[in-house]
Amino acid sequence: MNNHIFTEEHNLFRESLREFLQKEVVPNINSWEKEKTIPKSIWKKMGDMGYLGLMYPEKYGGMELDFLYSLIYLEETAKVGSAGFAASAGVQSYMAFAHLYEAGSELLKQKYIPGAISGDKLGALGITEPGAGSDVMSIRTSASDMGDHYLVNGSKIFITNGYQGDFITLAVKTDPNAGINGISLIVVDLDADGVSRTKLEKIGYHSSATAEIFFEDVKVPKENLIGDEGHGFFYVMESFQLERLMASIGNVAACEYTIDITLQYMKERNVFGRPINKFQVLRHRITDLYADVEMAKTYIYQIAQAFDRKEYLVKECTIAKMKTSELAKKVADECLQMFGGFGYMDDYEISRIYRDARVSTIVGGTTEIMAEILAKIVVDDTMYRSTYKGEAKHEVKAEIEEEFSEKPEKAIDIIRSLANRVRKEKAHGYSTVFHFDISGDNGGEFTVSLKDGICRVKDGLEGEADCKVKAKDKIYEELELGKRNPEMAVMTGKIKISNLAEMMKFTKMFKRLF
């Protein structure tokens, strides 16, 4: 039923790609799994065939094809029997330089994209850190402005292609006091001085050399900034849709492949004098899995077509990632059961599929994160808009960051969260400067400025203030969290405010914590 969306050219492309993978990849999977690395030569071969730049313009060496070609590419790479290879192939083509293509300068594009598409440069994407996964706002890797260059310090973890990569698109803090408006994206050469890498040992994805990468005083040219400084968070949020669609396509294709090899085994395996595919309980179990995969595939194909039409698909990609990752895990588990004791042996391909499938509910956003994003859309009626189309940037709803962090409860964190809680549509055209003097272990001195919908929070008291606020940390926390009456706090002197009218106007510009 789904085949009607493909033209003859699509089908010829699938045949060609499948033939290439059967010749150049499949025979080597077992050795790559044992060696726990994929030789970089395969990317050059794939680049020579044009597989690494399917949806990118010809001027960068791409093919400039519709997204259905990418759908086929992601399906076929997922059917080679190694999710590690599929992950590396997907990152190279759709994640390592996607931000660069969407928002980078022409100089930067020419510097990296042609080499990545040709397979001469292996790329990676660096968002996750030991203390920050889906919570992008919590990244600590910094890029300090040194005039003519940035100085990068920090680390990234779980980086696909990171151990062998030539460059990485890196999420960094360029302004640690600006919340989501202080995150930027830059490209870093991985052979630069101060970069070191450690290969990580994993349960699955053995062929993909995943790395933890350390940056110590790494000099990065200013020209390597992607797009606008301070817009990195929004670029990352945008890319999650493609990443989750990619994962969903791969999950469904892996399910199909797993069912295929299981059906073949069931046909060949004899128990009590007949093939196990003649036992009703097993026949019904495998067909139930098959039906679930077919339904998921139909939904994925609809999303792929909408993505090709440039529709913004937060809800659809979230549903797809949430459901197909759980399905991939279920199919791998139940199909392994069909193999009996042999399924537990490393010599059987199903054991690798089972190991690889386990991470599907983690990478690209956990099932729990997907459920919360969907709840925001369905229950809270949250709307999301595209960043690259110019509709968002500093106008993205404040709700977007709430998916990834708990509400702040300490005075110091509450004040710093003002940058993220500003109601930009209300604050547009309003300017003010506040000084906060909050005593106690969880307090400090802060200058909060608000101008044209942009709120910035800096440590220390700077310049002249339109209003000065002074209180103990516990009092301020209780006021912000709705646990204390503000009028009584002012009347009894628990909180001192130099300009009450300005404060009343100021508070209306921010989303409350309760």
TORVO-422922 format. One line per field, with one value per residue (C-alpha): residue number from 1; residue in three letters; y, z negated, x. Coordinates in steps of 0.1 Angstrom, whole numbers, plus 5000, padded with zeros to 4 digits. Each point is the difference from the previous one (the first is absolute). Example, Ala and Ser with C-alpha at 12.3 -4.5 7.8 and 13.67 -1.06 7.14 Angstrom:
num <- [1  2]
residu <- [ALA  SER]
c2 <- [4955  5034]
c3 <- [4922  5007]
c1 <- [5123  5014]
This chain:
num <- [1  2  3  4  5  6  7  8  9  10  11  12  13  14  15  16  17  18  19  20  21  22  23  24  25  26  27  28  29  30  31  32  33  34  35  36  37  38  39  40  41  42  43  44  45  46  47  48  49  50  51  52  53  54  55  56  57  58  59  60  61  62  63  64  65  66  67  68  69  70  71  72  73  74  75  76  77  78  79  80  81  82  83  84  85  86  87  88  89  90  91  92  93  94  95  96  97  98  99  100  101  102  103  104  105  106  107  108  109  110  111  112  113  114  115  116  117  118  119  120  121  122  123  124  125  126  127  128  129  130  131  132  133  134  135  136  137  138  139  140  141  142  143  144  145  146  147  148  149  150  151  152  153  154  155  156  157  158  159  160  161  162  163  164  165  166  167  168  169  170  171  172  173  174  175  176  177  178  179  180  181  182  183  184  185  186  187  188  189  190  191  192  193  194  195  196  197  198  199  200  201  202  203  204  205  206  207  208  209  210  211  212  213  214  215  216  217  218  219  220  221  222  223  224  225  226  227  228  229  230  231  232  233  234  235  236  237  238  239  240  241  242  243  244  245  246  247  248  249  250  251  252  253  254  255  256  257  258  259  260  261  262  263  264  265  266  267  268  269  270  271  272  273  274  275  276  277  278  279  280  281  282  283  284  285  286  287  288  289  290  291  292  293  294  295  296  297  298  299  300  301  302  303  304  305  306  307  308  309  310  311  312  313  314  315  316  317  318  319  320  321  322  323  324  325  326  327  328  329  330  331  332  333  334  335  336  337  338  339  340  341  342  343  344  345  346  347  348  349  350  351  352  353  354  355  356  357  358  359  360  361  362  363  364  365  366  367  368  369  370  371  372  373  374  375  376  377  378  379  380  381  382  383  384  385  386  387  388  389  390  391  392  393  394  395  396  397  398  399  400  401  402  403  404  405  406  407  408  409  410  411  412  413  414  415  416  417  418  419  420  421  422  423  424  425  426  427  428  429  430  431  432  433  434  435  436  437  438  439  440  441  442  443  444  445  446  447  448  449  450  451  452  453  454  455  456  457  458  459  460  461  462  463  464  465  466  467  468  469  470  471  472  473  474  475  476  477  478  479  480  481  482  483  484  485  486  487  488  489  490  491  492  493  494  495  496  497  498  499  500  501  502  503  504  505  506  507  508  509  510  511  512  513  514]
residu <- [MET  ASN  ASN  HIS  ILE  PHE  THR  GLU  GLU  HIS  ASN  LEU  PHE  ARG  GLU  SER  LEU  ARG  GLU  PHE  LEU  GLN  LYS  GLU  VAL  VAL  PRO  ASN  ILE  ASN  SER  TRP  GLU  LYS  GLU  LYS  THR  ILE  PRO  LYS  SER  ILE  TRP  LYS  LYS  MET  GLY  ASP  MET  GLY  TYR  LEU  GLY  LEU  MET  TYR  PRO  GLU  LYS  TYR  GLY  GLY  MET  GLU  LEU  ASP  PHE  LEU  TYR  SER  LEU  ILE  TYR  LEU  GLU  GLU  THR  ALA  LYS  VAL  GLY  SER  ALA  GLY  PHE  ALA  ALA  SER  ALA  GLY  VAL  GLN  SER  TYR  MET  ALA  PHE  ALA  HIS  LEU  TYR  GLU  ALA  GLY  SER  GLU  LEU  LEU  LYS  GLN  LYS  TYR  ILE  PRO  GLY  ALA  ILE  SER  GLY  ASP  LYS  LEU  GLY  ALA  LEU  GLY  ILE  THR  GLU  PRO  GLY  ALA  GLY  SER  ASP  VAL  MET  SER  ILE  ARG  THR  SER  ALA  SER  ASP  MET  GLY  ASP  HIS  TYR  LEU  VAL  ASN  GLY  SER  LYS  ILE  PHE  ILE  THR  ASN  GLY  TYR  GLN  GLY  ASP  PHE  ILE  THR  LEU  ALA  VAL  LYS  THR  ASP  PRO  ASN  ALA  GLY  ILE  ASN  GLY  ILE  SER  LEU  ILE  VAL  VAL  ASP  LEU  ASP  ALA  ASP  GLY  VAL  SER  ARG  THR  LYS  LEU  GLU  LYS  ILE  GLY  TYR  HIS  SER  SER  ALA  THR  ALA  GLU  ILE  PHE  PHE  GLU  ASP  VAL  LYS  VAL  PRO  LYS  GLU  ASN  LEU  ILE  GLY  ASP  GLU  GLY  HIS  GLY  PHE  PHE  TYR  VAL  MET  GLU  SER  PHE  GLN  LEU  GLU  ARG  LEU  MET  ALA  SER  ILE  GLY  ASN  VAL  ALA  ALA  CYS  GLU  TYR  THR  ILE  ASP  ILE  THR  LEU  GLN  TYR  MET  LYS  GLU  ARG  ASN  VAL  PHE  GLY  ARG  PRO  ILE  ASN  LYS  PHE  GLN  VAL  LEU  ARG  HIS  ARG  ILE  THR  ASP  LEU  TYR  ALA  ASP  VAL  GLU  MET  ALA  LYS  THR  TYR  ILE  TYR  GLN  ILE  ALA  GLN  ALA  PHE  ASP  ARG  LYS  GLU  TYR  LEU  VAL  LYS  GLU  CYS  THR  ILE  ALA  LYS  MET  LYS  THR  SER  GLU  LEU  ALA  LYS  LYS  VAL  ALA  ASP  GLU  CYS  LEU  GLN  MET  PHE  GLY  GLY  PHE  GLY  TYR  MET  ASP  ASP  TYR  GLU  ILE  SER  ARG  ILE  TYR  ARG  ASP  ALA  ARG  VAL  SER  THR  ILE  VAL  GLY  GLY  THR  THR  GLU  ILE  MET  ALA  GLU  ILE  LEU  ALA  LYS  ILE  VAL  VAL  ASP  ASP  THR  MET  TYR  ARG  SER  THR  TYR  LYS  GLY  GLU  ALA  LYS  HIS  GLU  VAL  LYS  ALA  GLU  ILE  GLU  GLU  GLU  PHE  SER  GLU  LYS  PRO  GLU  LYS  ALA  ILE  ASP  ILE  ILE  ARG  SER  LEU  ALA  ASN  ARG  VAL  ARG  LYS  GLU  LYS  ALA  HIS  GLY  TYR  SER  THR  VAL  PHE  HIS  PHE  ASP  ILE  SER  GLY  ASP  ASN  GLY  GLY  GLU  PHE  THR  VAL  SER  LEU  LYS  ASP  GLY  ILE  CYS  ARG  VAL  LYS  ASP  GLY  LEU  GLU  GLY  GLU  ALA  ASP  CYS  LYS  VAL  LYS  ALA  LYS  ASP  LYS  ILE  TYR  GLU  GLU  LEU  GLU  LEU  GLY  LYS  ARG  ASN  PRO  GLU  MET  ALA  VAL  MET  THR  GLY  LYS  ILE  LYS  ILE  SER  ASN  LEU  ALA  GLU  MET  MET  LYS  PHE  THR  LYS  MET  PHE  LYS  ARG  LEU  PHE]
c2 <- [5000  5024  4994  5024  5030  4989  5007  4977  5022  4994  4963  4999  5020  4975  4971  5017  5009  4965  4985  5023  4992  4963  5002  5026  4999  4967  4977  5022  5005  4971  5012  5036  4989  4980  5029  5025  5024  5008  5008  5036  4986  4989  5036  5010  4972  5011  5036  4990  4984  5032  4984  5025  5031  4989  5031  5026  5024  4991  5029  4982  4967  4988  4984  5025  4972  4998  4985  4967  4992  5006  4978  4972  5006  4998  4969  4981  5009  4988  4966  4991  4983  5026  5030  5013  5004  5015  5025  5012  5002  5021  5024  5006  5009  5016  5013  5009  5029  5005  5031  5013  4997  5017  5029  5002  5026  4992  5000  4974  4978  4999  4992  4968  4988  4990  4978  4984  4992  4986  4978  5016  5015  4981  5022  4998  5019  5009  5009  4975  5004  4979  5023  5010  4978  5011  5029  5021  5031  4983  4996  5013  5000  5036  5021  5032  5030  5008  5027  4983  4964  4980  4979  4968  4980  4971  4965  4981  4964  4972  5016  4978  5004  5019  4977  5001  5032  5029  5028  5004  5024  5010  5015  5024  5027  5034  5019  4980  5026  5001  4967  4985  5032  4993  4968  5000  4975  4999  4977  4986  4981  4969  5000  5034  5005  4993  4974  4965  4970  4967  4971  4988  4964  4993  4971  5003  5022  4984  5009  5037  5015  5022  5025  5023  5032  5025  5036  5019  5036  4991  5030  5002  5027  5024  4991  4965  5014  4985  5027  5025  4999  4991  4981  4966  4987  5007  4984  4969  4999  5002  4972  4976  4995  4986  4980  4984  4993  4984  4978  4990  4990  4980  4984  4988  4987  4982  4984  4988  4985  4983  4984  4989  4981  4986  4987  4984  4983  4989  4983  4981  4991  4967  4990  4969  4990  5033  5036  5023  5023  4974  5005  5023  5019  5010  5007  5024  5016  5008  5013  5022  5016  5003  5018  5025  5007  5005  5025  5019  5000  5016  5028  5005  5003  5026  5020  4997  5014  5029  5006  5001  5028  5019  4997  5005  4967  5001  4980  4974  4994  4997  4974  4981  4999  4991  4971  4986  4998  4980  4979  4993  4988  4978  4984  4993  4984  4978  4990  4989  4978  4982  4990  4983  4994  5008  5036  5004  4991  5027  4979  5008  5034  5003  5004  5031  5014  4995  5018  5029  5004  5007  5036  5009  5013  5022  5016  5030  5007  4974  4985  5020  5033  4992  4994  5033  5020  4984  5009  5036  5000  4979  5010  5035  5011  5011  5012  4997  5020  4996  5018  4999  5016  5030  4996  4991  5009  5023  4995  4963  4994  4997  4966  4985  4998  4985  4967  4996  5013  5002  5034  5018  5002  5018  5038  5001  4977  5017  5034  4985  4983  5034  4999  4970  5010  5034  5004  5014  5012  5020  5013  5013  5038  5000  5006  5000  4991  4983  4994  4969  4998  4966  4989  4964  4969  4998  5037  5026  5033  5002  5026  4991  5020  4998  5015  4993  4966  4988  4995  4997  4991  5008  4993  5032  5034  5021  5035  5019  4981  5010  4978  4984  4968  4987  4969  4968  4970  4980  5029  5006  4963  4998  5031  4987  4965  5014  4989  5035  5030  5028  5029  4989  4994  5036  5014  4982  5008  4964  5012  5035  5015  5035  5006  4980  5013  4988  4967  4994  5008  4978  4969  5000  4994  4965  4966  4990  4968  4989]
c3 <- [5000  4992  5033  5019  4987  5018  5036  5023  4993  4963  5005  5022  4973  4974  5021  5006  4964  4988  5025  4987  4964  5007  5016  4979  4966  4991  5005  4976  4972  4978  5002  4994  4970  4986  5007  4986  5027  5036  5024  5013  5035  5002  4997  5029  5021  4990  5008  5034  5007  4989  4970  4974  5015  5013  4989  5002  5030  5029  4993  4969  5017  4991  5021  4991  4999  4982  4965  5012  5012  4964  4987  5022  4989  4963  5006  5019  4977  4971  5017  5001  4966  4981  4983  4992  5037  5007  4972  5013  5035  4988  4980  5029  5024  4979  4967  5002  5024  5001  4978  5020  5032  4985  4982  5008  5021  5035  4991  4972  5023  5026  4974  4987  5020  5033  4981  4979  5030  5019  4970  4996  4966  4973  4979  4966  4980  4964  4977  4972  4969  4969  4982  5029  5024  5011  4975  5026  4978  4975  5023  4984  5030  5005  5029  4986  5023  5003  5027  5032  4988  4975  4973  4994  4968  4988  5012  5020  4996  5020  5033  5030  5025  4973  4997  5036  5011  5017  4987  4976  4999  4963  4977  4976  4975  5014  4972  4968  4985  5029  4996  5033  5017  4990  5020  5034  5026  5014  5021  4985  5018  4980  5007  4983  4971  4967  5014  4985  5005  4982  5016  4980  4994  5006  4997  5037  5031  4999  5035  4993  4981  4975  4981  4971  5012  4979  5009  4981  5012  5036  5023  5025  5027  4997  5035  4987  4982  5015  5006  4972  4966  4974  5024  4995  4977  5026  5028  4979  4992  5038  5009  4976  5025  5027  4974  4987  5034  5010  4969  5007  5036  4988  4972  5024  5026  4973  4989  5035  5004  4966  5009  5034  4985  4973  5026  5018  4968  4991  5035  4995  4963  4993  4967  4993  5037  5016  5006  4971  5024  4999  4962  4996  4970  5019  5032  4982  4981  5031  5020  4971  5001  5038  4998  4975  5022  5031  4981  4988  5035  5015  4974  5006  5038  4995  4978  5025  5028  4977  4991  5037  5003  4974  4973  4964  4983  4963  4989  5028  4996  4962  5004  5025  4979  4968  5016  5025  4975  4976  5029  5011  4965  4999  5034  4992  4967  5013  5031  4979  4981  5033  5003  4966  4985  5033  4998  4969  5020  5015  5031  5009  5014  4979  4969  5015  5010  4965  4985  5024  4997  4962  5005  5024  4971  4988  5030  5016  4969  4976  5001  4968  5016  5031  4978  4982  5032  5013  4968  5005  5034  4992  4964  4997  5036  5005  5035  5016  5029  5024  4991  5034  5017  4978  4981  4966  4989  4971  5003  4992  4973  4965  4996  5023  4974  4974  5017  4989  4965  4966  4989  4980  4963  4987  5000  5021  5026  5000  5008  5028  5014  5007  5034  5009  4985  5017  5019  5031  5016  4969  4994  5035  4998  4963  4985  4964  4977  4966  4972  4979  4967  4986  4968  4988  5013  5031  5008  5015  5018  5035  5027  5021  5032  5022  5035  5029  4987  4992  4964  4988  4965  4989  4967  4981  4999  5031  5009  4989  4991  5006  4970  4971  4983  4968  4980  4984  5023  4983  5001  5037  5007  4982  5019  5034  4993  4987  4964  4985  5005  5018  4986  4965  5007  5012  4971  4974  5016  5008  5035  5008  5034  5009  5028  4995  5032  5021  4982  5007  5037  5000  4986  5027  5026  4987  4998  4964  4984  4985]
c1 <- [5000  5029  5018  4978  5020  5032  5007  5020  5031  4995  4998  5031  5019  4989  5013  5033  5005  4991  5024  5028  4993  4999  5034  5018  4984  4982  5030  5020  4975  5013  5036  4990  4980  5030  5024  4975  5006  4990  5028  4998  5006  4963  4989  5021  4985  4965  5009  5012  4966  4982  4983  5012  4985  4966  4980  5027  5006  5023  5023  5012  5002  4965  4973  4972  4974  4966  4999  4986  5035  5012  4972  5013  5036  4990  4980  5026  5029  4978  4996  5037  4997  5020  4984  5034  5008  4965  5005  5034  4986  4971  5021  5024  4972  4973  5014  5037  4995  4963  5001  5030  4979  4970  5016  5037  5018  5009  5036  4994  4979  5027  5025  4983  4970  5017  5025  4973  4978  5030  5009  5034  4990  4981  4977  4984  4974  5008  4971  5000  5022  5005  4975  4978  4981  4965  5005  5019  4998  5023  5030  5032  5025  5009  5013  5016  5003  5037  4996  5011  4991  4981  5017  4981  5000  4979  4990  4975  4989  4983  5012  4994  5029  5018  5030  5010  4983  5017  4976  4972  4970  5001  4975  5017  4992  5011  4981  4996  4976  4975  4983  4988  5010  5037  5004  5017  5012  5035  5021  5031  5028  5007  5037  5004  5023  4982  4976  5003  4977  4991  4983  4970  4991  4963  4975  4992  5008  5034  5011  4993  5030  4981  5022  5003  5017  5019  5008  5027  5007  4992  5003  4972  4998  4970  4990  4991  4969  4969  4973  4994  5017  4975  4976  5016  4973  4973  5020  5004  4962  4994  5023  4983  4972  5022  5020  4969  4986  5033  4999  4964  5007  5030  4980  4972  5025  5020  4967  4993  5035  4997  4967  5014  5029  4977  4975  5029  5012  4965  4997  5033  4998  4983  4986  4979  5003  4988  5011  4993  4981  4972  4994  4970  5013  5031  4982  4976  5028  5020  4970  4990  5035  4997  4967  5014  5030  4978  4978  5031  5015  4969  5001  5037  4995  4974  5023  5028  4978  4990  5036  5008  4973  5019  4973  5010  4993  5008  4969  5003  5037  4996  4973  5020  5032  4981  4981  5025  5029  4978  4989  5036  5009  4969  5006  5036  4991  4971  5019  5030  4976  4992  5036  5000  5035  5017  4987  5022  5031  5022  5003  4964  4992  4969  5021  5017  4966  4987  5030  4998  4962  5002  5014  4972  4978  5029  5018  4984  4979  4987  4965  4993  5011  4979  4970  5005  5004  4968  4982  5010  4984  4969  4993  5015  4993  5036  5008  5035  5013  5029  5033  5016  4970  5006  4967  5016  5036  4993  4962  4998  4975  5015  4984  5026  5027  4977  5001  5036  5004  4983  4986  5027  4994  5031  5001  5032  4985  4966  5016  5021  4969  4985  5019  4979  4967  4996  4967  5015  4968  4992  5035  5005  5007  5006  5034  5012  5029  4996  5025  4993  5019  4990  5018  5006  5016  4977  5002  5024  5000  4986  4993  4969  4995  4969  4999  4977  4990  5036  5009  5036  5012  5035  5018  5008  4985  5007  4989  4970  4968  4964  4991  5019  4988  5014  4990  5012  5002  4973  4976  5006  4996  4967  4987  5010  4985  4967  5005  4999  4977  5020  4979  5006  5037  5004  4979  5020  5033  5009  5008  5012  4991  5012  4974  4968  4983  5030  5000  4963  5006  5031  4983  4973  5028  5008  4984  4995  5014  4967]
